Amino acid sequence: MDIEGTHFTCPDASFSDLYIRFGEPGKAIILKGQWISESHISVIIPKYLKPDVLRVEITINGKDWTNDGKTYGYFDPFVLRAEPALISVDGTTIVLIKGFGFVNTTSSNSLISSTSKLTLLCQSKPCVREANYIDKNTLTTTTFPQSLVNYNESQ
């Protein structure tokens, strides 16, 4: 995540006390930040297992934290629709998945990423191969052959 602001200067040139806090003090996730410039800090977004909005605060000295009300939201990906509505039984259909909350990351903490090899499930069975990230609202994927899925009427 890129954090933009002003006066990001540290007391020591090594920026050894530059940290980012996600959440409330005492229950927060604290990560080392990377100084880019006086107006730009970068940090890896931490894994968080539930939908929530957390405060994001910065310290440049390891003691005093910002308190400007900035937040970061964690939301589960949500699928709105998939196109086309009909797919080939041979598993060669490219499906466009539209929704929100999709994330492009190489982190193993991500449910779906452009470099992951995870399988998306439909009714607890594999239905599409790895998903390719297009943007935060769009994924593409290729279906499995029907012979591998074997759905029946009760599912």
Buried (B, 14 or more C-beta within 10 A) or exposed (E): BEBEEEEBEBEEEEBEBBBBBBBEEEEBEBBEBBBEEEEEBEBBBBEBEEEEEBBBBBBBEEEEBBEEEEEBEBEEBEEEEBEEEEBEEEBEBBBEBBBEBBBBBEEEEBBBBBEBEEBBEBEEEEBBBBBBBBEEEBBEBBBBEEEEBEEEEEE
